[in-house]
Each structure stands twice: as structure tokens, then as C-alpha cells.
Amino acid sequence: MAEAIFRHLFKNKYEVHSAGTDPRPINPLTFKILKEIGIDASTQKSKDLQKFQGQKFDVVITLCDDKDEACPLFLTGEKYIHRNFKDPGTFKDEESLKLEFFRKVRDEIYQWIEQELRLD
């Protein structure tokens, strides 16, 4: 979700990669709630963190929820930024509430990237 939002907001200004410690297929609700705000993420795929090991990065951003998952560690970043966001995929309730939770996390990530994230 964050990768798609970041690409949408900053177009080609940055080279963006996203990966996880336990990559799983992207939840279909992610595509749905991104499309609601004009973001097509249909070409995105989950990637394993190992794909990027050893590569150098100007900025490494981790957006995991410290309580629910292991945050990746990259020792090859020039700058590190971390922000906790709940993983909407872990929400276990009826579908309509799950959709609202996905939207809530989407909006929090969007707002954070757009208004608060400083890469300079």
C-alpha cells in the first residue's frame, strides 16, 4: 500500500522498492481501496526482503507495527525512518468493518507520506 501511495504522490522523483520479511499475496482489499483514490496498484507484487539484501539505499523506510511483525533491518541505508502502522491484513472481523479498517490505514499512510515524511 505504501509503495503505491509513494509512487502516486512523488511520480518519478524517487526509485521506490517495497519488501517484507514474510511476503504474501497482496490482499485484494488493498487494490480496491487504492483504486478508490485513483491509484492503480494492479502491477505490484509482494517481494521478499532478501531480494534487496546488500544493496545500498539513500533512505530506508519501515512502516511495520512493532507489536505484530518483525521489522526488516537494512544496514546499507544512509538514512532510516520508521513509523508504526497497523497491518490491515491482520484485522479479523466482518468484511464491511475490514474494508473500513483498510481505508483508515490507507488514509493514515497517505497523510503521513504527503504531509510529514521528509526525505531531505
N, C-alpha and C positions, 0 to 999 in steps of 0.2 A: 504494500500500500504506500509506504513512504517513498519508495523508489519512483513509483508512478507520479506521485504528487510532486516530488522534487523535480523530475523531468518536465512536468507540466509547467511549473512555476518558473523554472530557470532555463527552459528550452535547451539550447546547445552551449550554455555558458560553462557547464561542468560535465566531466565524464563521471557518470554515476554507476555504481555497482551495488548490488544487494545480495546478501547471502545469509544463511543461517546454520546453526550448529546441528539442527535436525530438520533438514528441508523436507517438506511435504507438499503435495499438490496445493496450489493456491485455491482457497475456499471460493466457490462460485459467488458468494455474497460480496466478496471483495470486488470482483468485476462489476457487479450490479451497482454497488454504492459509489464506485468511482465513476461509472457511466452517468449516474445521476447528476454529477457536477461537471460533465463534459470531458472526462478523462478516459481514454481507451487504453486499457492495460492488457488487452487480449493477447499480445505477443510476449508478455512477461512469463518467465518460468522460475520456479524455485531453484536456487543454486546452493550447492554445498560450500561451506566456508573454505574447505580445503582447496577449492579452485583458485583462490586468491592468495594462499599462503606464500610468503616470500616476496610478494610484490610490494613495491613502495607506494605509499599514498600520502597526498598532501594533508588530507583530513580523513579521519576515521570517525564515523558517527554510529553510535549504538543506541537503539531505541527499544531495548527489551525491558520487560518488567523483571526487576531483580528477584522478586519473590517466586516467579513462576518458571523461569528458564535460565539457562546458563548463557551469560553474555559472552560473545566472542572477544578474543584478545588478539590484537594485531600489534606486533612490536615494531612494525615498519612504517608507522604513521608519523607524520611531522606534528600533527595536532590531533587531540582527541576531544570529542564532545559526547556526552551521554545524557540521555533523557528517558525517564520511565514512561512507558505507555502500556496499558493493559493489552493483552493479546486477545482480540475479539474472537479468535478461533477457540478459545478455552471456555467461552460463555455457554453454559448448559441450561437453557431454558427454552420456552416455546419459540417458534420461528419468528413471530412478529416482534417479540422482545429482543431476540438475537439480532434482527435487522436494525433495530433502533440502537443497539449497543455498537454494531459495526459503524453506523453513521456517526455516533458520538466519538468514537476513536478516530475515525476519518477526519472529522472536523477539528479535533484536538491536534492531530498531526499537521493538518493543513495550516491551521493558525500558527502553530509553533514554527513551522518552516518559513511561512510567509512573513511573520511579524517579529519573531525572536531569534531565529537562527542567524548567527553572524559567522561568516567564514573568513572574513578579512582580519 
